[in-house]
Amino acid sequence: MKKITRPKLETAWKKMIKKRDEYTCQLCGRTGEQGYQMHAHHIEAKQSIYSLTLPENGICLCALCHMSIHGQNGRTEQLKREELLTKKLGKEYLENLSIEIKSPPKFNTSAKEELYEQLLNKL
């Protein structure tokens, strides 16, 4: 098997998130079938292999909502992002996700291969 790289894991994760959310923006409801481009968005920063690939750390967004969430206005956009995601996912979900991501497990080569296979199996 080829070496499992971070980009390869992220690509599989993105496909899995979009499929799980049925290619539907979880904020506005636009769909890929309607011709909108769909993105997989990391809710918490992708600081580790764990946060990069954790299914609970992803949400499918249309390109317009994704651009809105990553807007150019710094703190204002951060507050808007938190408000939108809290409204959609709930404060408790986001708090638990943040706690879980702060203590990620370690991943060696075989663990990365296993993780990759798990992501592919969800496609």
For each residue, the residues with C-beta under 8 A, 3 or more apart:
1: 4 113
2:
3: 109
4: 1 8 9 109 112 113 115 116
5: 8 9
6: 9 10 49 52
7: 10 11
8: 4 5 11 12 116
9: 4 5 6 12 13 49 52 53 112 115 116 119
10: 6 7 13 14 46 52 53
11: 7 8 14 15
12: 8 9 15 16 53 116 119 120 123
13: 9 10 16 17 40 52 53 55 58 119
14: 10 11 17 18 39 40 58
15: 11 12 18 19 40 123
16: 12 13 19 20 55 58 119 122 123
17: 13 14 20 21 40 55 58 59 60
18: 14 15 21 23 32 38 40 60
19: 15 16 22 23 122 123
20: 16 17 55 58 60 122
21: 17 18 24 26 59 60
22: 19 31 60
23: 18 19 31 32 33 38 60
24: 21 29 30 31 32 38 60
25: 28 29 30 31 36 38 60 61 62 65
26: 21 59 60 61 88
27: 61 62 65 84 88
28: 25 62 64 65
29: 24 25
30: 24 25 34 36 62 64 65
31: 22 23 24 25 34 36 38
32: 18 23 24 35 36 37 38
33: 23
34: 30 31
35: 32
36: 25 30 31 32 62 63 64
37: 32 62 63
38: 18 23 24 25 31 32 60 61 62 63
39: 14 60 61 62 63 66
40: 13 14 15 17 18 58 59 60 61
41: 58 59 60 61 66 69
42: 45 46 51 52 57 58
43: 57 58 59 85 89 94 97
44: 47 51 57 97 98 101
45: 42 51
46: 10 42 51 52 57
47: 44 51 101
48: 51 52 101 104
49: 6 9 52 53 104 107 112 115
50: 53 54 101 104 105 107
51: 42 44 45 46 47 48 54 57 101 104
52: 6 9 10 13 42 46 48 49
53: 9 10 12 13 49 50 115 119
54: 50 51 57 58 100 101
55: 13 16 17 20 58 122
56: 97 100
57: 42 43 44 46 51 54 97 101
58: 13 14 16 17 20 40 41 42 43 54 55
59: 17 21 26 40 41 43 85 88 89
60: 17 18 20 21 22 23 24 25 26 38 39 40 41
61: 25 26 27 38 39 40 41 65 66 69
62: 25 27 28 30 36 37 38 39 65 66
63: 36 37 38 39 66 67
64: 28 30 36 67 68
65: 25 27 28 30 61 62 68 69
66: 39 41 61 62 63 69 70
67: 63 64 70 71
68: 64 65 71 80
69: 41 61 65 66 77 80 81 84 85
70: 66 67 77 81
71: 67 68 76 77 80
72: 77
73: 76 77
74: 77 78
75: 78 79
76: 71 73 79 80
77: 69 70 71 72 73 74 80 81
78: 74 75 81 82
79: 75 76 82 83
80: 68 69 71 76 77 83 84
81: 69 70 77 78 84 85
82: 78 79 85 86 94
83: 79 80 86 87
84: 27 69 80 81 87 88
85: 43 59 69 81 82 88 89 94
86: 82 83 89 90 91 94
87: 83 84
88: 26 27 59 84 85
89: 43 59 85 86 93 94
90: 86 93 94
91: 86 94 95
92: 95 96
93: 89 90 96 97
94: 43 82 85 86 89 90 91 97 98
95: 91 92 98 99
96: 92 93 99 100
97: 43 44 56 57 93 94 100 101
98: 44 94 95 101 102
99: 95 96 102 103
100: 54 56 96 97 103
101: 44 47 48 50 51 54 57 97 98 104
102: 98 99
103: 99 100
104: 48 49 50 51 101
105: 50 111
106: 111
107: 49 50 111 112 115
108: 111 112
109: 3 4 112 113
110: 113 114
111: 105 106 107 108 114 115
112: 4 9 49 107 108 109 115 116
113: 1 4 109 110 116 117
114: 110 111 117 118
115: 4 9 49 53 107 111 112 118 119
116: 4 8 9 12 112 113 119 120
117: 113 114 120 121
118: 114 115 121 122
119: 9 12 13 16 53 115 116 122 123
120: 12 116 117 123
121: 117 118
122: 16 19 20 55 118 119
123: 12 15 16 19 119 120
